[in-house]
Amino acid sequence: MPSRAERLYELGQSIWLDFIRRGHLVSGEFDRLVRESGVVGVTSNPTIFQQAITQSHDYDDTLSRLVGEGLEPAAIFDRLAAEDIQDACDRLRPVFERTDGLDGRVSIEVGPALAKDTTGTIAEVRRLRGLVSRDNVMVKIPATAEGVAAIHESIADGSCINVTLIFSLARYEQVMEAYVSGLERRAARGEDLSNIVSVASFFVSRVDTKVDKAIDEFVKTLSQTDPRRDELIASRGKAAIANARLAYARFLEVFGSKRFAALSAKGARVQRPLWASTSTKNPAYPDTMYVDELVGPDTVNTLPPQTLEAYNDHGSLEVRIGKDLPAARALFERLPELGIPLERLIDELEGEGVAAFAKSYDDLIAGIESRRREFAGARGGR
């Protein structure tokens, strides 16, 4: 019997795994998830690699070899990440071919230090494509203002891009414009559009984490008889899904427009929304709520292993992404009236996300340096 995630594919949603680790790849567990659990793609980021490399012994043999080659920590990480991405790409090649390149994709991210560097990001996209050297690799670019400009150039250049760290609807508008205008540049030059596949990664649970905290802190300042208390408390855990539903509504408008129809006629594909950060951070919320509530056609949901397991055990199989859209709009109007600056809070998440990935990268490099010294010392003692 097909898993729930496999049956989601029939509803138009692809499940990608938000996890990569060498032991997971070589043990056969990754292949099992592809074969039995509905996984048709992989996403990675600095935090995932930091945990994989510094919190396991999966990489010891390769680390020892690379240290012996005299490589510095950043170069060592480059090699380790490229090898894992290549392996995952090769294992997903049948999916890539079966879906005509729509899925079977593996994402690798540009370094966080380039988040404010358009020119550097464009160059890094080209370098990473060459380093991995697989047709089914996607390069992740954060949706900062500088990143949006790099997205446009990279799409026009023929790269397949996973736009990451999208939180606000305003930024999402810019991301879609960068994609569509990048395709238009290719079309004007008579270049192929059908081989360009892109996703726009809209982060979900972090919105609720931040908005819920603001609600809790504000409620503490209100008297027990203040009528806003109950309404604010009842609004907890609703902002993230509302934000995603509003984004999907705008996705339908942009990619259902006459402007995009002209590109579609030349082979262009829609830039699918990808729901990221979909593990539930608050244990009071259902563990599959950011999957159940965001099922819809032409979407991707990237899940860590524990959320994938939970979804395949008891997740819902119902298209809900367009459900209660008026309620989503009403929430975005009402929360500011109640004293919660919703849009400002969501805007702040972009900088916080970049900073979190930068810290993970710094911790990763420090961890590799520690292991490098360990292996170098062992060699010197022989």
C-alpha positions in Angstrom: 0.0 0.0 0.0 1.4 3.4 -0.9 2.6 5.6 2.0 0.7 8.8 2.7 3.6 10.9 1.3 3.3 8.9 -2.0 -0.4 9.5 -2.1 0.3 13.2 -1.6 2.0 13.1 -5.0 -1.4 12.4 -6.5 -2.7 15.6 -5.0 0.1 17.6 -6.6 2.5 17.9 -3.7 6.1 16.5 -3.6 7.8 15.5 -0.4 11.5 16.3 -0.1 13.7 15.3 2.8 15.1 18.1 4.9 18.1 16.1 5.9 21.4 14.7 4.6 24.1 12.6 6.3 26.7 10.3 4.9 25.8 7.3 7.1 22.1 7.8 6.1 23.1 7.6 2.4 25.5 4.6 2.6 23.4 2.5 5.0 20.5 2.2 2.6 18.1 4.2 4.8 17.9 7.0 2.4 17.1 4.6 -0.5 14.4 3.0 1.7 12.7 6.4 2.2 12.8 7.0 -1.5 11.4 3.5 -2.2 8.8 3.3 0.5 8.1 6.7 2.1 7.5 9.0 -0.8 10.7 11.0 -0.7 11.4 12.6 -4.1 14.0 15.2 -3.3 16.5 16.5 -0.7 17.2 19.9 0.8 20.3 20.9 2.8 21.6 23.9 4.7 24.5 24.9 6.9 22.7 23.7 10.0 22.0 20.3 8.6 25.6 19.9 7.5 26.9 21.2 10.8 25.0 18.6 12.7 25.9 15.8 10.3 29.6 16.4 10.2 30.4 17.5 13.7 27.9 15.3 15.6 28.7 12.0 14.0 31.7 9.8 13.0 30.3 9.3 9.5 33.0 11.4 8.0 36.1 10.4 9.9 37.8 8.4 7.1 37.3 11.2 4.6 38.3 13.9 7.1 41.5 12.0 7.8 42.3 11.8 4.1 41.5 15.4 3.4 43.6 16.6 6.4 46.4 14.5 4.9 46.0 16.5 1.7 46.7 19.7 3.7 43.2 21.2 3.2 41.9 24.0 5.4 38.5 23.6 7.1 36.5 25.6 4.5 37.9 23.5 1.7 37.3 20.3 3.6 33.6 21.2 4.1 33.4 22.0 0.4 34.6 18.5 -0.5 32.4 16.7 2.1 29.3 18.6 1.1 29.9 18.1 -2.6 30.4 14.3 -2.1 27.1 14.0 -0.2 25.2 16.1 -2.7 26.6 14.1 -5.6 25.7 10.8 -3.9 22.1 12.0 -3.2 21.8 13.3 -6.8 22.9 9.9 -8.1 20.4 8.0 -5.9 17.6 10.3 -7.0 18.5 10.1 -10.7 15.7 7.7 -11.5 13.1 10.0 -9.9 14.6 12.9 -11.8 14.2 11.1 -15.1 10.7 9.7 -14.3 9.4 13.2 -13.4 11.1 14.9 -16.4 13.3 16.9 -14.0 10.6 18.3 -11.8 11.7 16.2 -8.8 14.7 14.1 -8.0 16.4 17.3 -7.0 19.1 17.9 -4.3 19.8 21.4 -3.0 23.1 22.9 -1.8 23.3 26.4 -0.3 25.6 29.3 -1.0 27.6 30.3 2.1 25.8 32.6 4.5 28.6 35.2 4.2 27.3 35.9 0.7 23.8 36.8 1.8 24.4 40.5 1.1 26.7 40.0 -1.9 24.9 39.8 -5.2 28.0 39.4 -7.4 29.6 36.9 -5.0 26.4 34.9 -4.9 26.1 34.7 -8.7 29.7 33.5 -8.9 29.2 31.0 -6.1 26.1 29.5 -7.9 28.2 28.8 -11.0 31.0 27.4 -8.8 28.7 25.0 -6.9 27.1 23.8 -10.1 30.5 23.0 -11.5 31.7 21.4 -8.2 28.7 19.1 -7.9 28.4 18.5 -11.7 25.0 16.9 -11.6 22.0 17.9 -13.7 19.6 17.5 -10.8 21.4 19.8 -8.4 19.7 23.0 -7.2 21.6 25.9 -5.6 19.9 27.7 -2.7 20.0 31.5 -2.6 18.6 33.3 0.4 15.9 35.8 -0.4 17.6 38.9 0.9 17.4 42.0 -1.3 20.9 41.2 -2.7 19.9 37.6 -3.1 16.8 38.5 -5.2 19.1 40.3 -7.7 21.3 37.2 -7.8 18.2 35.0 -8.3 17.2 36.9 -11.4 20.7 36.7 -12.9 21.1 33.0 -12.1 17.8 32.1 -13.6 18.7 34.1 -16.7 22.0 32.2 -16.7 20.3 28.8 -16.8 20.7 27.7 -13.2 18.0 25.8 -11.2 17.5 27.8 -8.0 16.0 27.0 -4.7 15.1 30.4 -3.2 15.4 30.0 0.6 14.6 32.0 3.7 11.4 33.6 2.4 9.1 34.8 5.2 7.2 37.9 4.0 4.6 38.2 1.3 6.4 41.4 0.0 9.7 39.5 -0.4 7.9 36.6 -2.1 6.5 39.1 -4.7 10.1 40.1 -5.5 11.2 36.5 -5.7 8.5 35.6 -8.2 9.3 38.7 -10.2 13.0 37.7 -10.3 12.1 34.3 -11.6 9.6 35.4 -14.3 11.8 38.3 -15.5 14.8 35.9 -15.6 12.9 33.6 -17.8 11.9 36.5 -20.0 15.5 37.3 -20.6 16.2 33.8 -21.6 13.2 33.8 -23.9 14.3 37.0 -25.5 17.7 35.3 -26.4 15.9 32.3 -27.8 17.2 30.0 -25.0 15.6 26.9 -23.6 13.1 27.5 -20.7 12.0 23.9 -20.2 15.2 22.9 -18.3 14.8 25.6 -15.6 13.3 24.3 -12.4 12.9 26.5 -9.4 11.2 26.5 -6.0 10.5 29.3 -3.6 11.1 28.1 0.0 8.6 29.8 2.3 9.5 29.2 6.0 6.5 28.3 8.1 6.9 27.3 11.8 9.4 30.1 12.6 6.5 32.5 11.9 4.4 31.0 14.6 7.3 30.8 17.1 8.0 34.5 16.7 4.4 35.7 16.6 3.2 33.5 19.4 6.0 34.8 21.6 4.9 38.4 20.8 1.3 37.5 21.7 2.3 35.9 25.0 4.4 38.9 26.0 1.7 41.4 25.1 -1.0 39.4 26.8 1.0 39.7 30.1 0.6 43.5 29.9 -3.2 43.3 29.7 -5.6 43.1 32.6 -7.6 40.0 33.1 -10.8 41.8 32.0 -9.3 43.2 28.8 -11.5 41.8 25.9 -8.4 41.5 23.7 -6.9 38.7 25.9 -9.1 35.9 24.7 -8.9 36.9 21.0 -5.1 37.1 21.1 -4.7 33.8 22.9 -7.1 32.2 20.3 -4.8 33.6 17.5 -1.8 31.7 18.7 -0.5 29.1 16.1 -2.5 30.7 13.2 -0.1 33.2 11.7 2.2 30.8 9.9 -0.5 28.9 8.0 -2.3 32.1 7.2 0.9 33.6 5.8 1.5 30.5 3.6 -2.1 30.4 2.3 -1.8 34.1 1.3 1.4 33.3 -0.4 -0.1 30.4 -2.3 -3.0 32.6 -3.4 -0.6 35.1 -4.9 1.3 32.2 -6.5 -1.9 31.2 -8.3 -2.4 34.8 -9.6 1.2 35.3 -10.8 1.5 31.9 -12.5 -2.0 32.0 -13.9 -1.4 35.4 -15.5 -1.2 36.1 -19.3 2.4 37.2 -18.7 3.4 33.8 -17.5 1.2 32.0 -20.1 3.4 33.5 -22.8 6.4 31.9 -21.1 4.6 28.6 -20.5 3.9 28.4 -24.2 7.7 28.3 -24.7 8.2 25.5 -22.1 8.5 27.4 -18.8 7.5 25.8 -15.6 5.9 27.4 -12.6 8.2 28.2 -9.6 6.6 25.9 -7.0 6.2 27.1 -3.5 8.1 24.9 -1.1 7.0 24.8 2.5 10.1 24.8 4.7 10.6 24.7 8.5 7.6 22.5 8.8 8.5 20.5 11.9 6.3 21.6 14.8 8.3 23.6 17.4 5.5 23.9 20.0 4.7 20.5 21.5 1.1 21.7 22.1 0.5 21.8 18.4 -0.2 18.7 16.3 3.1 17.2 15.0 1.9 17.2 11.4 0.0 20.5 11.3 2.4 22.2 8.9 2.0 19.4 6.5 -1.7 18.7 6.8 -2.8 22.4 6.4 -0.5 23.1 3.4 -1.4 20.4 1.0 -2.0 21.7 -2.5 -1.2 21.3 -6.2 2.2 22.5 -7.5 3.8 22.6 -4.1 6.7 20.9 -2.3 7.0 20.3 1.5 10.5 19.5 2.8 10.4 17.4 6.0 13.0 16.3 8.5 12.9 12.5 9.1 10.8 12.7 12.3 8.1 14.8 10.7 8.1 12.5 7.6 7.6 9.5 9.9 4.8 11.2 11.8 3.1 12.2 8.6 3.2 8.7 7.1 1.8 7.4 10.3 -1.2 9.7 10.9 -1.1 12.7 8.5 -4.1 14.0 6.6 -4.7 13.5 2.9 -6.8 16.5 2.0 -6.1 19.6 -0.2 -6.3 22.4 2.4 -4.0 25.1 1.1 -6.9 27.3 -0.2 -9.1 26.7 2.9 -10.3 29.7 4.9 -8.5 32.3 2.8 -10.8 35.1 4.0 -9.8 34.1 7.6 -6.2 34.4 6.7 -6.6 37.9 5.3 -8.7 38.8 8.4 -6.0 37.6 10.7 -3.4 39.8 9.0 -5.7 42.8 9.4 -6.8 42.0 13.0 -3.6 41.2 14.8 -2.1 44.7 14.2 -5.4 46.2 15.5 -4.9 44.1 18.6 -1.4 45.4 19.2 0.7 42.7 17.4 2.9 44.2 14.6 2.6 41.1 12.4 4.3 42.3 9.2 7.2 43.8 11.1 7.7 40.6 13.1 7.7 38.5 10.0 10.2 40.9 8.3 12.6 40.5 11.2 12.8 36.7 10.6 14.8 37.1 7.4 17.8 38.7 9.2 17.4 36.2 12.1 17.4 33.3 9.6 20.6 34.5 7.9 22.3 35.0 11.3 21.3 31.5 12.4 22.7 29.9 9.3 25.9 32.0 9.6 26.3 30.8 13.2 25.8 27.2 12.1 28.4 27.6 9.4 30.9 29.2 11.8 30.3 26.3 14.3 30.8 23.9 11.4 34.1 25.3 10.4 35.2 25.4 14.0 34.2 21.8 14.4 36.1 20.8 11.3 39.2 22.7 12.5 39.0 20.8 15.8 38.8 17.5 14.0 41.6 18.6 11.6 43.9 19.3 14.6 43.0 15.9 16.1 43.8 14.0 12.9 46.9 16.1 12.2 48.1 15.3 15.8 47.5 11.6 15.3 49.5 11.7 12.1 52.3 13.6 13.8 52.4 11.0 16.6 53.0 8.1 14.3 
